[in-house]
Amino acid sequence: MAKKFLDFALVPSFEDFLDYELMVQPQLNQSADYREGFTSFQEKRPARFTGRQRRAAQPTMPRRDTTT
């Protein structure tokens, strides 16, 4: 999901990017890697990421209105 998020950052519309971030951020905050990163930071130790994330429906990227 994070890769899709970074790919979406290349879209010309900053507003679309911010809208997508609002949809994705709560899901990313629930991943095992997020908890590991947060905990390791508090414990002042290197993080041990596993690449695991909680399975949830991935939001679809908003479409830009090209009719105007």
N, C-alpha and C positions, 0 to 999 in steps of 0.2 A: 504494500500500500504506500509506503514511503517513496518508493521509486516512481509510482504514478503521480504522487504529489509533486515531486521534483520535476518530472516531465511536464506537468501542467504549468509550472512556473515559467515556462518558455512561451506561453500564450501571451499575445500582446496586451491583453486587457488586465490591468492590475486589479480592477474591481472583481473580475471573474475569479482571479486567483484568490483573493480574500474571501469570496463567497465559498469557494471550495475548501479553503482552510477551515472555515467555521464548521463545515460538515464533517471533515476528516479528523480534526484534532481530538474530539472526545474519544474516538475509537482508538487512536494511537496511544492515548493516555492509559488505556486499559491493557496494553500488551505486556507480556512478561519482560521484554527488553526495556520498556519504559520503567517498570518497577526496579529492574536490576540497575539501570543507569541512575535512577534517583537514589536508591539505597547505597550504591557504591560511592556516589558523590558525598552523601552524608557521612559514610564511614571512611572517607578519604582513602579509598583503595581503587585499583583498576577494575573496570567493569568486565564482566564475563557474559557477553551477549550470546544468545542462542539462535536468534532469528525467528523465534516463536512469537506468534501473536494470537490473541483470542480470535476464534473464527466468528465473524459477523458479516452481515451483508455489506458489501462495499458500496459506498455511495457512487452514483454516477456523476461524471463531470458535467457541470452546467454548460449549455450550448450558448454561444454568442449569437445575438440577434443580428443577422447580416442583411436584414431587409431595409434598414434605414441608411 
